[in-house]
Amino acid sequence: MATFVAAAFIDPVHRGMIFSRGAWPLHITLTHFSSELPPGRLAEILGQPARAALGTELRIGKDDMFGSRRTVPVSLVEHSDVLQRLHEDTVRALSENGAAITSPHFSGENYRPHVTVTDGRRVNRGDAFRMNQIGLVEMRPDGDATIRRIPELWEDK
């Protein structure tokens, strides 16, 4: 099974973009999952919920610490019905098509959308942005665990 992330990007990205596992563009993870389906089929499954959410304005809330030792700094995203529905629809569509959600205990009502502080890059409380890019990220493209690739991207132009 291959591992993927569905994400709403804050930093601009493009289809086919490759980045190192430690240099993620700023983003909100929608769900992390494993599937035997190829990226093209996953795009068919995720396309409708992604397109429905494009253009939604989101606002950044307070800072918090995540991780088992609470050592990962994040900025929480204020509640958005559209973002919550996108997460739930994504999880449901993937599950109905045989995908395994990696952290089901952080899904549904326990979903806490956030932006991780990465190499000192961050968003700040009160920042607002539009969900203009939602993508599918391959976690180990061609078996290479050191890179990530965006094979599919939905954009609100």
N, C-alpha and C positions, 0 to 999 in steps of 0.2 A: 504494500500500500504506500502511496505517496502522501506527503504531508503538505497542507496548504493553509493559507490564511486569507480570509476575505476582509478587506480593509477599506475605510474611507480615508483618502489621503488629504493632508493639509498642504504639505510640500508638493509642488508640481512633479508629476511623473509622466512616463509615456509607455505605451504598449511595447513589450520586449525589453524594457529597462532591466539591467542587471546591477545589483549592488551587493556589497559584502554583508555578511550576517551581522556585523557590528555597526553598520552605517545605514540603518533604515531611514527612509524619509519620515518626517513627522506624520503620524497617522492615528486613526482610531481603529482598533481591531474589532471587527464585527463577530467573527468566530474563527477558531483554530480547529482544523479537522484533518482526518485522513480519509482517502478514497482511492479505489482502484480505477475510477473513471478518469479519462484523459481530460486535460484542461478545456478542450473545446466543448465537451459534453457538460462539464461543470459550468461553463459560461452560459450554455442554454438554460441550465437549471437556475442560475443566479441572476440572469439578465433582467427578468421582469421585476423582482423586488428592488434590484439596484436602480433601474431606470425610474421606478416610482419615487425613489427617495432623492434623486438628484435635484440640486437647487435648494434644498432645505437649509435654512440658516441655523447654525448651532452657536452656542456661547459657552465659553470656558468658565468653570466655577473654581472652587477652592483646590488647594494642593493637598496631596495625601501621600502616604508611603505604602507600596504594595510589596508582595513577595512574602515568603514564609517567615523571613526575619525582619520584614518591613524596612528593607534597605533600598527599594527601588522608588525614586521620586517620580510622581505623576501629577498631572493636572486633570481633575475630573471634568467631565462635560456635563453641563446642566441638563436636567431632564428634557427630553424631546419625545413626544409621542411618535413622531415619524422615525426617529433613530431607533427607538425601542421596537417598533413594528418591523423595521428593516432587519434588526438582529433576529427577532423571533421568526420572521418569514424565511430568513436565510437558514437558520438552524433547522426549521421544519422541512424546508425543501431538500436540504442536504440529507437529513435523516431519512426522509421518505425514499431517497435514492441510494441508500446503503452506506452513506458516509458515517464515520465514527467521530463524534464531537469530542475533541481532546479534553476539555474541561467542562463537562456538563454541569458541575456544581457552580460554575460562574456564568451560567446561561439563564435565559428566561427572566424571572423576577430577581435573580441574583446578578444580572448583567450590570456591570459598573463601567460604562464607557469612559475612557480616559486617554490622555496623550502622555506617553512616557518621555521624560527628559532624556535626551540622547546627546552625548558629547557636549553638554552644556547648552544645546539648542532646546528651546522650549516654547510653549505658549504661556500666556499669563491670564490671570483672573480678569474676566470682563472682555477678553478678546472674542470677537465674533468672526465667523467665516461661513461660507456656503459649502455644502457638500457638492463639489463640482467634479470630483473623480472618485470612483469606487472601483477597486480592482481585485483581482485574484493573484495571489503571490505563491509561487512554487518555492517550498522551503529547501529543497535539495535538487535543483534542476540537473538532469543528466548525472545524478548520483553525487554531485559536488556539494558537500555540507558547508562549504565556506562562502557560498554565494546564494542570493535569492534572485528570482526572475518574475516579472509581471507579464504573464502570457495573455491576460485579458483585462480590458479596462473599459469602463463605461464613463462617458464624459457629458457634462452639461456645458455646452459651448456658448 
